[in-house]
């Protein structure tokens, strides 16, 4: 009996596979599932909590997410990530020490297996925006707070990398470019010709960004409207670090800026850039230099996005290409698109 069959038989469990009905995750393994549920029960008990049901399971190629109903309080969430993103567990715990005002404090962490148990942090920003008219500046304060967190984390860049967070520092990006192109089975011959011609420019952009005068820090690399919490007006918390990198912090601006452009139009981009740059002023880099670094990082952030699509649960044998290759190929092609800022 499959786990979906079990869900039908047990009305306390709902399984959501989204647009990935054939994705294979550890949840399908009854031994793994029993171990995870036992670990969850222990983690809850350590805080005097117990699961009451119903349980909701969301399965994606990049994570297993379980919403756990707990008596007397908001839900608790369990997350398991692939081995290639197992660093997220240890990173989540470390961020709660370094920047507690900006993140959730986990209830339990199993760093080696990439398991995390966290309290509910309130609604995500996308849910808040459903209840109000579009505000062209809705990303401004979240970006200020996120940039302030990144700047506070710059002294911890090497410690973050030591946790296993992949390095995407500007000077290392040409090598990452070469590896991503060589390993991607979804690129066409025309794609490869175009990328080979672009490679010298990529190296130049990387060198210029490395010399921008802004220290490397943590890059969330996928900071969209469902990756940050809005528990109270003007207060935000950042989570879901499975795509994170250590690199130029300004690469983080790509995803939220694209989301805001889609919602509000391109005219919103300069004000969001300026809001994001406020915490970075006064570091010896001119305003023009900061804006130039944003432009370079916007383009080069595509490499981090492409790399993150490789950190998925292993595919079943026999597939013609690995999971995520089509998405990674899209981001590699984006390198040739002029930055919107």
N, C-alpha and C positions, 0 to 999 in steps of 0.2 A: 504493500500500500504506500503510495507516494505521500509526501508531506501535505500536498494540496488535498488529497483524499482524507487525510487525517483532519485537516481543517474543516472539511464538510461534516465529518463525524463528530467533531468537537466544536460546538458553537462558541466556545470561549476563545478560539484562535481564528484570526482572520489573516490570510496571506495575500499580500499585494505584490505582484510581479511587474506592474507598470507595463512599459512597452518592451519588456525583456522576458517573454514567457518561457524561453528556452535557456535562460541563463542558469549556469550550474554554480551553486554556492555550497559552502559547508553545511548549511542548514538541512540539505537533503541527506546528510550522513547521520543516522540515528545515534551513533556513538558520540560524534562531535556535539550534536544537539543536546544530548543528555549531560555531557560535561559542561557545556555552556550554561544550561539551565541550573545545574547544581552550583556553578560558580556565582551565578546571579543571586540565587537564594542565600548563599553565604554572604555575599556583599550586602544584600539588603539586611540580613540579620545583624550584621556588624553595626548597623545604624538603628537597630530596633524596629526594622520594617519587615513587612511580609507582602508578597504578591496576593492580590485578591481577584484578579481577572476582570474583564476579558483581556486577552493578549492580542496585540496587533503586530504582525511581522511584515516588514518591507524588504524584499529581496531585489538586489541590483547586482550587476557584474562586479561592482566595486565595493559593496558593503552588504552586511546583514544588519538590519536595524529592527529592534523589538521595543514596542511601547508597552510598559508594564504598569497596570493599575495597582496602586498601593493604597491601603486603607488610611484615611485621615489626611491625605496630602495629594499634591499634584502628581502626575505620572512620573515614573523614572524610565530612563532610556538605556538600553544596552546596544552597543555597537561593536561589530567585528569587521575587520578590514583584511584585505589580502596580505600575504607576506611582504610584498613590495611596498606596502604602506603601513606596516606594523608599527613604525615609528610614531604614528599618530597617538598611540596610547601614552607612551612616555612623554611626548611633547605636550599633550593635554595636561598631564600632571605637573610638568615643569612650568608651563605658562601660569598655572594657578598659584605657583610660588612667586614668579617674577612679576606678573602683571594681573593680580587678582581682580582688580576693578574692571577689567576688560573681557574676562572669560568666565566660564563655568568652572567650579571646583568639583572634580569627579568624586563620586562616592567610593569607587574601587577601580583599580587599573591592573591589568595583567599585561605588562609590556611585551614579554616574549611572544605571546599569542596575539597581540593586537586587540585586546578586549578592553572595553571602557564601559563603565556604569556611571551615568551622570543624572543629576536632578533635572527636572523641567525648568526651563529658563524663561517661560513666557512665550508670547506669540513671535513668530518670525516676521521680519519686516514686510514680506509680501502679503501676509495675512492682514497686517495693519493697513496696508495701502488699499486693500479691497474695500474697506469701509469709508474711504475718504476720496475726494476728487484728486486727480493727479496734481501734484505740487512739483513744479520744475526744480525746486531745491531740496527735494526729499532726501537726497543722498549727501547733502552738504555736511550736516553734523555727524552722521556715521563716519564719513571719510576723515573729518578732523580727528575724531576719537581713534579711529583705526591708525592714522598716521602717527598720532601721539604714542600709541602703543608700539608701533614699529620703531620709532626713534628710541623709546625706552629699552627696546630689545637689542639695539645695535651692540652693546657690550657683551651680549650673550650669543653672538652669531656662531662662534666656534663651538660653544657648548651645545647649541641647537644642532649643529652638524654632527657632533659626537653622538647625539641621540639616534642618528641614522637618517635624519632629514636630508634628502638629496641636495647636492650642491649644484646651483645654477649661477654661480658668480660670473660676472660679465666676461672675464678673461677665459673662462672655461666653456663658454657657450659655442665657440666654433667647433670644438671637439664634440659637444653634444649634438650640434647640427649634423656633423658627419655621421655620427652613430645613428641618429634618428632616420636619416635618409637611407643609409645602408640597410637598416633592419626593417623598413616599412614595405610590406608586400602590396599595399594598396596604391602606391604611387605608379602613375603611368610613365611610359618612356618620355613623353613630352614634359611631364612634371620633373623628371630627373634632369633633363637637359636644362630646363629653366632654373632649377635649384643650383645646378653646377655653375651656371652663369652668374647667379646671385651670390655665390659663396664669398668672393672677395669683398663685396659690399657688406655682407654680414660680419666679416672679420673687422672691417673698419668701424662699423657701428658699435661692435662689442668693445673695441679698444677705446673709443670715445666715451662710451658709457662708463667704462671702468675708471676713466680719468675725470669723472664728473665732480668728484669731491664729496659725494654722499656715500656713507659707509654702508656695507652690506648688512642686511637684516633678514627677518622672516618675511616671506612672501606667501600669503594664503593661496594665491594662484587661481582661486575659483570663488571670489567673493561676490556672489550674486545675492538677490533679495531674499532668498531662502537659506542663506548661510550666516545670517546674523539675527540676533534676537532683539526685540524692542519691548522690554518688560515694563517700561514706564516712559512717559514723554521726555524726550531729550536724553534718554539713557539707552545704551546699546551694549551688547555682548557678542563676541565673535566665537564661532565654533566650526567644527567639521574641517579638520586640518589634514585630511588624507591626500590632498594635492599639494601640500606645502613644499616650499623650497627655501634654501638659503641663497639669496642673491640680491640683486639691486631692488630695494623696496618699492621703487616706483612701478615695477612690473605689475604690482597689485592693482593698479588703477584701470587696467584694460577691461576686465570683466564688469565691474560696476559701471564704468563709463559707457560701455556698449549697452548695458541694460537700461540705463537712464536715457540714452539716445533713442532707443527703441520706444520707450514709453513717452518721452517728452519732446523728442526732436533734437537735432544737432546743436541748436542754439544754447542748450543747457551745458554743453561740455566745458567751455572756458570757466564758468563759475564753479563747476565741480572741481576742475583742476586747481583753481586758486584756493578753494576750501581745503583740498587735500594738502597743498603746499604750505599752508599757514604754519603748521608745526615744524616744518623743515627750514624756515627762515632763520637767519642769525647764525648759521653754521659756517660762514665764510664763503658761501656760494651766492652769486648774484641771482636776482630774480630771473634774468634772462637765462642764466646757466641752469637754474632749476627747471624752467620751461623746456629748454632744449633736452634735458635729461628725461623729462616726461615723454617727449616725442620719440626719443630713442628706445626708451623702455616699453612704450606702447607697441612698437614693432617687434622687439625682441622677446616680449612676453609670450609670443606665439610658440616659442621653443619650449618654455615651461609647460604650456598647455598641451603641446604635443607629447611631451614626456609623461605627463600625468596619465594619459590614456593607456600607457603601457602597464600601469600598476593596477591590474585587475585580477580577479580570481582566474586560475589557469583554465584554459579552454579544454573541452573534451578532445581526445585524439582524433585526427582525421580532418580537422577543419583546415580549409585552404589558407587562411590567414589568421593571425592571432587576434583576440578581441581588442578593440580600440584602434586598430590600424587605419580604418576609414576615417575616424575622427581625427587621429593624429595627422593623417595626410591633409585634411582640411586646414589644420593650423599651420602646417609647413607651407602650404600655398599662400596663407595670409601674410607671410613674410614679405611678399612682393607688393602688398597693398599699402599705399601711402597712409601714414598715421592720421587720425582725425584731429589730433592735437599737436 
